[in-house]
Amino acid sequence: MADIPRTTQVYLTKPEVRVPEKESGQRGREATKVKVLSSERPQMVFSLAQANDTQWQELRIRTTERGELRDLFAVRRVWTIYEDKAVEELLVVRKEKNGKCSYSLCNAPFDTPLSKLAWWKCQRYFIERANQEAKSEIGWDEFQAQKYRGWDHHLALTILASWFI
């Protein structure tokens, strides 16, 4: 589950993705980059959330200090282009009480219940809190690494330390 910007473009049907063939009589070099050749145009995720055929369901996620976390959720199957291939994913949309929408792409199985997808979408708060505490309490923000692997090891150890504490 990963949050995406509201302007992310997705397809509702599988797009045809391949290197276009050179037509006879066409001048210049042959194409080498993969392109979307299907006639369907991509749609932005915020327009899918506003579409009439989007089915919303109000779900209770968990109890919080201020009561219950209840929001509207919708899920749609969409296609994205990833590493020059068309990939089928789930678009999970959360509409909060104040009208703010957040969008996520998920590679979970398509028969995953909406309640589980909504619960996963709302777990980001706890991950962000753990990262914030690791930065302020354990010194995650003070580490200066020369290489990615050193930073990666330090990150793993500080997260383990914060979980232990």
VOROPA-630068 format. One line per field, with one value per residue: residue number from 1; x, y, z of N, C-alpha, C in turn; chain; residue in three letters. Coordinates in nm, 4 decimals. Example, Ala and Ser with C-alpha at 12.3 -4.5 7.8 and 13.67 -1.06 7.14 Angstrom:
BEGIN
num c(1|2) $
nx c(1.3190|1.2850) $
ny c(-0.5690|-0.2250) $
nz c(0.7800|0.7080) $
cax c(1.2300|1.3670) $
cay c(-0.4500|-0.1060) $
caz c(0.7800|0.7140) $
cx c(1.3200|1.2900) $
cy c(-0.3300|0.0030) $
cz c(0.7800|0.7870) $
cadena c(A|A) $
residuo c(ALA|SER) $
This chain:
BEGIN
num c(1|2|3|4|5|6|7|8|9|10|11|12|13|14|15|16|17|18|19|20|21|22|23|24|25|26|27|28|29|30|31|32|33|34|35|36|37|38|39|40|41|42|43|44|45|46|47|48|49|50|51|52|53|54|55|56|57|58|59|60|61|62|63|64|65|66|67|68|69|70|71|72|73|74|75|76|77|78|79|80|81|82|83|84|85|86|87|88|89|90|91|92|93|94|95|96|97|98|99|100|101|102|103|104|105|106|107|108|109|110|111|112|113|114|115|116|117|118|119|120|121|122|123|124|125|126|127|128|129|130|131|132|133|134|135|136|137|138|139|140|141|142|143|144|145|146|147|148|149|150|151|152|153|154|155|156|157|158|159|160|161|162|163|164|165) $
nx c(0.0860|0.0766|0.0818|-0.0260|0.0026|-0.2774|-0.2913|-0.1955|-0.1814|-0.3914|-0.5151|-0.8300|-0.8744|-0.6677|-0.3806|-0.2209|0.1100|0.4127|0.7026|0.6720|0.6158|0.8075|0.6720|0.6239|0.8086|0.8504|1.0701|1.3883|1.5228|1.4501|1.2025|1.2857|1.1980|0.9495|0.6020|0.2650|0.0199|-0.2510|-0.5851|-0.7242|-0.7304|-0.5328|-0.6590|-0.6861|-0.6452|-0.8064|-1.0261|-1.1461|-1.2334|-1.4373|-1.6206|-1.9422|-1.9904|-1.8348|-1.8265|-1.8971|-1.8234|-1.8960|-1.6766|-1.5752|-1.2725|-1.0930|-1.0736|-1.0066|-0.8369|-1.0173|-1.2626|-1.4263|-1.2601|-1.3933|-1.4576|-1.5246|-1.4714|-1.3415|-1.2805|-1.1054|-1.0253|-0.7376|-0.5061|-0.1588|0.1489|0.4477|0.7874|0.7971|0.5828|0.2381|0.0589|-0.1707|-0.3505|-0.4870|-0.6781|-0.7141|-0.9285|-0.9699|-1.2058|-1.2238|-1.4039|-1.3979|-1.3971|-1.1599|-0.9616|-0.7618|-0.5273|-0.4273|-0.2183|-0.2343|-0.0986|-0.2285|-0.4067|-0.6910|-0.9267|-0.9253|-1.0850|-1.2643|-1.2638|-1.0231|-0.8354|-0.8879|-0.8118|-0.5360|-0.4664|-0.4971|-0.2936|-0.0641|-0.0227|0.0855|0.3315|0.4548|0.4655|0.6431|0.8756|0.9122|0.9574|1.1923|1.3639|1.3749|1.4278|1.6234|1.8197|1.8183|1.8025|2.0471|2.2500|2.5115|2.5793|2.8218|2.7738|2.4983|2.4402|2.5419|2.3772|2.1328|2.1701|2.1998|1.9483|1.7830|1.8742|1.8126|1.5341|1.4726|1.5761|1.4046|1.1609|1.2240|1.2599) $
ny c(-0.1171|0.2066|0.5545|0.7906|1.0752|1.2916|1.3422|1.1287|0.9144|0.6621|0.3599|0.2241|-0.0072|-0.2738|-0.1417|-0.1410|-0.2027|-0.1495|-0.1495|0.0711|-0.0282|0.0349|0.2083|0.1319|0.3191|0.5240|0.7661|0.7900|0.6739|0.3516|0.3094|0.2783|0.2975|0.1956|0.2393|0.3467|0.2115|0.1791|0.3033|0.4123|0.6744|0.7785|0.8256|1.0625|0.9933|1.1354|1.2080|0.9633|0.9069|1.0894|1.0007|0.8810|0.6063|0.5091|0.3249|0.3921|0.3129|0.3259|0.2747|0.1462|0.1869|0.1871|0.2414|0.5600|0.8287|1.0337|0.9196|0.7105|0.6026|0.6620|0.6477|0.7154|0.4764|0.3591|0.1262|0.0416|-0.1443|-0.0916|-0.0090|0.0373|0.1756|0.0200|-0.0191|-0.0521|-0.2208|-0.3204|-0.3099|-0.4570|-0.3196|-0.2289|0.0546|0.2412|0.4528|0.7038|0.8937|1.1536|1.2945|1.5726|1.6057|1.5720|1.3802|1.0858|0.8879|0.5615|0.3062|-0.0445|-0.3701|-0.5964|-0.9154|-0.9444|-1.0266|-0.9364|-0.8187|-0.5048|-0.3898|-0.4803|-0.3656|-0.0953|-0.0806|-0.1334|0.0934|0.2938|0.2487|0.3884|0.6046|0.5022|0.4024|0.6378|0.7725|0.6056|0.6454|0.9208|0.9271|0.7755|0.9495|1.1710|1.0670|0.8583|0.9390|0.9173|1.1153|1.2390|1.0953|1.0575|0.9181|0.7621|0.5903|0.4222|0.1672|0.1731|0.3702|0.2369|0.0151|0.1490|0.2674|0.0379|-0.0688|0.1417|0.1485|-0.1085|-0.0761|0.1236|-0.0138|-0.2076|-0.0548) $
nz c(0.0000|-0.1001|-0.0784|-0.3232|-0.5445|-0.6205|-0.8869|-1.0259|-1.3052|-1.4308|-1.5867|-1.6904|-1.8286|-1.9544|-2.0890|-2.4125|-2.4311|-2.5808|-2.7971|-3.0634|-3.4031|-3.6963|-3.9633|-4.3109|-4.5427|-4.3724|-4.2426|-4.0715|-3.7526|-3.6018|-3.3474|-3.0022|-2.7467|-2.5119|-2.5546|-2.4805|-2.6700|-2.6981|-2.7551|-2.5455|-2.3119|-2.0307|-1.6948|-1.4306|-1.0827|-0.9029|-1.0537|-1.0952|-0.8382|-0.8143|-0.9934|-1.1055|-1.0936|-0.8894|-0.5986|-0.2728|0.0661|0.4059|0.6690|0.9855|1.1372|1.3638|1.7225|1.8556|2.0398|2.0259|1.9803|1.7434|1.4481|1.1539|0.8162|0.4652|0.2117|-0.0987|-0.3607|-0.6571|-0.9494|-1.1323|-1.3975|-1.4203|-1.5495|-1.5177|-1.5089|-1.7910|-1.8369|-1.8253|-1.5307|-1.3144|-1.0511|-0.7266|-0.6616|-0.3842|-0.2189|0.0191|0.1840|0.3953|0.6819|0.6577|0.3862|0.2516|0.0334|0.0061|-0.1752|-0.2711|-0.4069|-0.4352|-0.4191|-0.3407|-0.3283|-0.5474|-0.4314|-0.1737|0.1155|0.1427|0.3949|0.5102|0.3346|0.3859|0.6538|0.6303|0.4835|0.6723|0.8508|0.8171|0.9847|1.2238|1.1403|1.0552|1.3005|1.4418|1.2900|1.3353|1.6121|1.6205|1.4921|1.6703|1.9308|1.9185|1.7475|1.4732|1.2822|1.2925|1.1809|0.9480|0.6539|0.4420|0.2385|0.0790|0.1854|0.4479|0.5603|0.5342|0.7055|0.9515|0.9704|0.9918|1.2371|1.4183|1.4024|1.4984|1.7585|1.8548|1.8556|2.0441|2.2742) $
cax c(0.0000|0.1581|0.0089|0.0112|-0.0591|-0.4107|-0.2767|-0.1410|-0.2642|-0.4152|-0.6028|-0.9380|-0.8570|-0.5259|-0.3284|-0.1240|0.2395|0.5205|0.7787|0.5978|0.6855|0.8321|0.5859|0.6987|0.8184|0.8780|1.2126|1.4457|1.5571|1.3404|1.1750|1.3427|1.1307|0.8158|0.4956|0.1276|-0.0345|-0.3967|-0.6551|-0.7776|-0.6485|-0.5274|-0.7398|-0.6264|-0.7167|-0.9098|-1.1472|-1.2111|-1.3014|-1.5569|-1.7078|-2.0711|-1.9916|-1.7513|-1.9119|-1.8386|-1.8721|-1.8453|-1.6187|-1.5135|-1.1376|-1.0448|-1.1044|-0.8992|-0.8575|-1.1317|-1.3786|-1.3999|-1.2150|-1.4891|-1.4466|-1.5733|-1.3658|-1.3786|-1.1694|-1.1242|-0.9148|-0.6797|-0.3800|-0.0530|0.2660|0.5612|0.9010|0.7579|0.4791|0.1095|0.0414|-0.3039|-0.3421|-0.6074|-0.6765|-0.7928|-0.9539|-1.0271|-1.2645|-1.2415|-1.5247|-1.3824|-1.4016|-1.0266|-0.9422|-0.6253|-0.5281|-0.3189|-0.2153|-0.2077|-0.0800|-0.2897|-0.4966|-0.8127|-1.0380|-0.9052|-1.2018|-1.2441|-1.2336|-0.8803|-0.7643|-0.9043|-0.7297|-0.3973|-0.4477|-0.4923|-0.1798|0.0493|-0.0025|0.1728|0.4639|0.5107|0.4975|0.7653|0.9871|0.9315|1.0200|1.3297|1.4426|1.3957|1.4747|1.7362|1.9226|1.8121|1.8217|2.1817|2.3463|2.5593|2.6391|2.8993|2.7163|2.3603|2.4337|2.5619|2.2544|2.0305|2.1948|2.1684|1.8029|1.7273|1.9075|1.7382|1.3928|1.4691|1.5960|1.2838|1.0624|1.2647|1.2347) $
cay c(0.0000|0.3269|0.6750|0.8499|1.2066|1.2873|1.3590|1.0066|0.8667|0.5176|0.3130|0.1374|-0.1351|-0.3014|-0.0737|-0.2130|-0.1389|-0.2128|-0.0602|0.0815|-0.0749|0.1375|0.1910|0.1350|0.4524|0.6215|0.7974|0.8015|0.5514|0.2754|0.3432|0.1837|0.3141|0.1388|0.3400|0.2974|0.2199|0.1654|0.4294|0.4659|0.7763|0.7597|0.9153|1.0962|0.9193|1.2162|1.2045|0.8339|0.9158|1.1719|0.9385|0.8347|0.4619|0.4732|0.2821|0.4272|0.2365|0.3801|0.1681|0.1777|0.1321|0.1580|0.3398|0.6569|0.9103|1.1221|0.8409|0.6084|0.6444|0.6174|0.7249|0.6511|0.4122|0.3006|0.0532|0.0157|-0.2090|-0.0018|-0.0504|0.1379|0.1371|0.0047|-0.0832|-0.0811|-0.3244|-0.2841|-0.3818|-0.4395|-0.2906|-0.1760|0.1935|0.2557|0.5942|0.7331|1.0271|1.1878|1.3714|1.7093|1.6032|1.5474|1.2444|1.0365|0.7824|0.4650|0.1888|-0.1635|-0.4900|-0.7093|-0.9953|-0.8707|-1.0690|-0.8833|-0.7391|-0.3609|-0.3574|-0.5031|-0.2628|0.0309|-0.0891|-0.1160|0.2333|0.3786|0.2123|0.4765|0.6914|0.4358|0.3958|0.7732|0.8014|0.5313|0.7158|1.0484|0.8986|0.7317|1.0683|1.2605|0.9989|0.7677|1.0047|0.8765|1.2320|1.2922|1.0060|1.0954|0.7996|0.7807|0.5051|0.3828|0.0475|0.2166|0.4373|0.1336|-0.0611|0.2367|0.2794|-0.0873|-0.0813|0.2392|0.1056|-0.2209|-0.0221|0.1938|-0.1160|-0.2722|0.0401) $
caz c(0.0000|-0.1097|-0.1149|-0.4509|-0.5664|-0.6811|-1.0313|-1.0849|-1.4153|-1.4348|-1.6932|-1.6435|-1.8977|-1.9773|-2.2075|-2.4952|-2.4083|-2.6554|-2.8853|-3.1907|-3.5232|-3.7980|-4.0800|-4.4373|-4.6007|-4.2672|-4.2356|-3.9379|-3.6796|-3.5428|-3.2081|-2.9054|-2.6182|-2.5000|-2.5475|-2.4709|-2.8057|-2.6987|-2.7792|-2.4200|-2.2469|-1.8854|-1.6125|-1.3016|-0.9779|-0.8381|-1.1362|-1.0698|-0.7090|-0.8317|-1.0937|-1.0540|-1.0732|-0.7746|-0.4878|-0.1435|0.1803|0.5317|0.7504|1.1139|1.1315|1.4991|1.8253|1.8772|2.1596|2.0020|1.9382|1.6424|1.3155|1.0529|0.6928|0.3438|0.1336|-0.2278|-0.4236|-0.7996|-1.0203|-1.2331|-1.4597|-1.4224|-1.6273|-1.4274|-1.5759|-1.9290|-1.8400|-1.7664|-1.4047|-1.2565|-0.9082|-0.6644|-0.6190|-0.2616|-0.1949|0.1509|0.1937|0.5361|0.7138|0.6092|0.2407|0.1952|-0.0182|-0.0114|-0.2753|-0.2576|-0.4938|-0.3558|-0.5010|-0.2700|-0.4132|-0.5814|-0.3477|-0.0388|0.1545|0.1541|0.5349|0.5319|0.2589|0.4589|0.7745|0.5862|0.4422|0.7914|0.9356|0.7899|1.1010|1.3203|1.0809|1.0607|1.4413|1.4757|1.2260|1.4038|1.7416|1.5952|1.4598|1.7845|2.0515|1.8997|1.6703|1.3337|1.1971|1.3067|1.1176|0.8153|0.5935|0.3197|0.1354|0.1036|0.2694|0.5863|0.6040|0.5431|0.8289|1.0643|0.9730|1.0438|1.3797|1.4991|1.4084|1.5940|1.8918|1.8996|1.8873|2.1689|2.3838) $
cx c(0.0899|0.0714|0.0638|-0.0513|-0.1934|-0.4044|-0.2147|-0.2362|-0.2699|-0.5093|-0.7095|-0.9359|-0.7083|-0.4781|-0.2297|0.0085|0.3456|0.5941|0.7028|0.6826|0.7005|0.7462|0.6698|0.6952|0.8484|1.0285|1.2582|1.4731|1.4314|1.3249|1.2340|1.2729|0.9899|0.7149|0.3615|0.0636|-0.1862|-0.4623|-0.7101|-0.6785|-0.6456|-0.6146|-0.6664|-0.7112|-0.8244|-1.0377|-1.2198|-1.2883|-1.4315|-1.6560|-1.8341|-2.0713|-1.8994|-1.8420|-1.8393|-1.9023|-1.8114|-1.7996|-1.5642|-1.3782|-1.0890|-1.0932|-0.9823|-0.9267|-0.9813|-1.2561|-1.3383|-1.3498|-1.3082|-1.4752|-1.5086|-1.4542|-1.4248|-1.2558|-1.2056|-1.0020|-0.8671|-0.5519|-0.2836|0.0613|0.3844|0.6688|0.8620|0.6593|0.3512|0.0864|-0.0977|-0.2907|-0.4784|-0.5841|-0.7696|-0.8041|-1.0207|-1.0781|-1.2938|-1.3662|-1.5175|-1.3808|-1.2681|-1.0149|-0.7936|-0.6331|-0.4069|-0.3325|-0.1717|-0.1952|-0.1336|-0.3747|-0.6307|-0.9339|-1.0214|-1.0250|-1.1672|-1.2086|-1.0850|-0.7960|-0.7708|-0.8182|-0.5822|-0.3700|-0.4310|-0.3763|-0.0604|0.0803|0.0982|0.3161|0.5314|0.5472|0.6262|0.8879|1.0167|0.9994|1.1645|1.4191|1.4745|1.4607|1.6048|1.8462|1.9283|1.8448|1.9638|2.2871|2.3827|2.6349|2.7164|2.8377|2.5764|2.3511|2.4533|2.4380|2.1428|2.0464|2.1607|2.0177|1.7395|1.7540|1.8320|1.5906|1.3805|1.4857|1.4716|1.1720|1.0948|1.2322|1.0858) $
cy c(0.1225|0.4445|0.7319|0.9886|1.1927|1.2995|1.2373|0.9547|0.7146|0.4865|0.2223|0.0011|-0.1520|-0.2307|-0.1627|-0.1378|-0.2166|-0.1066|-0.0503|0.0358|0.0396|0.1074|0.1994|0.2765|0.5612|0.6417|0.8003|0.6661|0.4803|0.3133|0.2365|0.1916|0.2562|0.2518|0.2704|0.3203|0.2072|0.3026|0.4914|0.5638|0.7505|0.8626|0.9443|1.0343|1.0038|1.2195|1.0713|0.8373|0.9944|1.1116|0.8833|0.6853|0.4159|0.4438|0.3060|0.3440|0.2974|0.2638|0.2241|0.1081|0.0921|0.2667|0.4301|0.7341|0.9968|1.0470|0.7348|0.6723|0.5793|0.7076|0.6474|0.5969|0.3580|0.2299|0.0273|-0.0564|-0.1142|-0.0636|0.0665|0.0856|0.1366|-0.0762|-0.1357|-0.1967|-0.2685|-0.3726|-0.3520|-0.4252|-0.2455|-0.0308|0.2045|0.4048|0.6093|0.8758|1.0547|1.2727|1.5145|1.7178|1.5770|1.4013|1.2119|0.9104|0.6921|0.3576|0.0702|-0.2836|-0.6144|-0.7913|-0.9238|-0.9131|-1.0233|-0.7970|-0.5905|-0.3215|-0.3755|-0.3998|-0.1281|0.0317|-0.0696|0.0301|0.3239|0.3444|0.3043|0.5653|0.6296|0.4249|0.5327|0.8121|0.7311|0.5997|0.8481|1.0286|0.8534|0.8512|1.1493|1.1904|0.9218|0.8301|0.9655|0.9951|1.2872|1.2093|1.0579|0.9765|0.8369|0.7020|0.4625|0.2649|0.0815|0.2856|0.3358|0.0513|0.0224|0.2522|0.1547|-0.1009|0.0184|0.2023|-0.0122|-0.1713|0.0481|0.0939|-0.1848|-0.1836|0.0532) $
cz c(0.0000|-0.1523|-0.2441|-0.4606|-0.6374|-0.8331|-1.0996|-1.1922|-1.4159|-1.5513|-1.6327|-1.7119|-1.9271|-2.1042|-2.2835|-2.4863|-2.4844|-2.7360|-3.0165|-3.3088|-3.6228|-3.9200|-4.2072|-4.4953|-4.4978|-4.2551|-4.0909|-3.8740|-3.6293|-3.3965|-3.1165|-2.7704|-2.6235|-2.4848|-2.5303|-2.6071|-2.8100|-2.7095|-2.6502|-2.3584|-2.0964|-1.8142|-1.4834|-1.1914|-0.9110|-0.9208|-1.1205|-0.9380|-0.7212|-0.9303|-1.0281|-1.0235|-0.9599|-0.6559|-0.3557|-0.0345|0.3065|0.6197|0.8806|1.1157|1.2697|1.5937|1.8438|2.0053|2.1467|1.9567|1.8380|1.5136|1.2147|0.9317|0.5785|0.2652|0.0041|-0.2833|-0.5703|-0.8536|-1.1298|-1.2878|-1.4544|-1.5087|-1.5323|-1.4977|-1.7139|-1.9418|-1.7792|-1.6445|-1.3504|-1.1055|-0.8572|-0.6270|-0.4992|-0.2323|-0.0590|0.1498|0.3402|0.5553|0.6609|0.4561|0.1744|0.1530|-0.0226|-0.0964|-0.2540|-0.3637|-0.4105|-0.4489|-0.4315|-0.3664|-0.4322|-0.4993|-0.2021|-0.0019|0.1708|0.2970|0.5650|0.4578|0.3308|0.5851|0.7394|0.5507|0.5640|0.8844|0.9164|0.9101|1.1969|1.2679|1.0876|1.2035|1.4823|1.4149|1.2959|1.5395|1.7239|1.5632|1.5846|1.9033|2.0321|1.8135|1.5247|1.2419|1.2009|1.2338|0.9785|0.7568|0.4680|0.2042|0.1780|0.2003|0.4177|0.6419|0.6244|0.6714|0.9520|1.0808|1.0347|1.1935|1.4662|1.5084|1.5052|1.7363|1.9431|1.9301|2.0203|2.2882|2.4067) $
cadena c(A|A|A|A|A|A|A|A|A|A|A|A|A|A|A|A|A|A|A|A|A|A|A|A|A|A|A|A|A|A|A|A|A|A|A|A|A|A|A|A|A|A|A|A|A|A|A|A|A|A|A|A|A|A|A|A|A|A|A|A|A|A|A|A|A|A|A|A|A|A|A|A|A|A|A|A|A|A|A|A|A|A|A|A|A|A|A|A|A|A|A|A|A|A|A|A|A|A|A|A|A|A|A|A|A|A|A|A|A|A|A|A|A|A|A|A|A|A|A|A|A|A|A|A|A|A|A|A|A|A|A|A|A|A|A|A|A|A|A|A|A|A|A|A|A|A|A|A|A|A|A|A|A|A|A|A|A|A|A|A|A|A|A|A|A) $
residuo c(MET|ALA|ASP|ILE|PRO|ARG|THR|THR|GLN|VAL|TYR|LEU|THR|LYS|PRO|GLU|VAL|ARG|VAL|PRO|GLU|LYS|GLU|SER|GLY|GLN|ARG|GLY|ARG|GLU|ALA|THR|LYS|VAL|LYS|VAL|LEU|SER|SER|GLU|ARG|PRO|GLN|MET|VAL|PHE|SER|LEU|ALA|GLN|ALA|ASN|ASP|THR|GLN|TRP|GLN|GLU|LEU|ARG|ILE|ARG|THR|THR|GLU|ARG|GLY|GLU|LEU|ARG|ASP|LEU|PHE|ALA|VAL|ARG|ARG|VAL|TRP|THR|ILE|TYR|GLU|ASP|LYS|ALA|VAL|GLU|GLU|LEU|LEU|VAL|VAL|ARG|LYS|GLU|LYS|ASN|GLY|LYS|CYS|SER|TYR|SER|LEU|CYS|ASN|ALA|PRO|PHE|ASP|THR|PRO|LEU|SER|LYS|LEU|ALA|TRP|TRP|LYS|CYS|GLN|ARG|TYR|PHE|ILE|GLU|ARG|ALA|ASN|GLN|GLU|ALA|LYS|SER|GLU|ILE|GLY|TRP|ASP|GLU|PHE|GLN|ALA|GLN|LYS|TYR|ARG|GLY|TRP|ASP|HIS|HIS|LEU|ALA|LEU|THR|ILE|LEU|ALA|SER|TRP|PHE|ILE) $
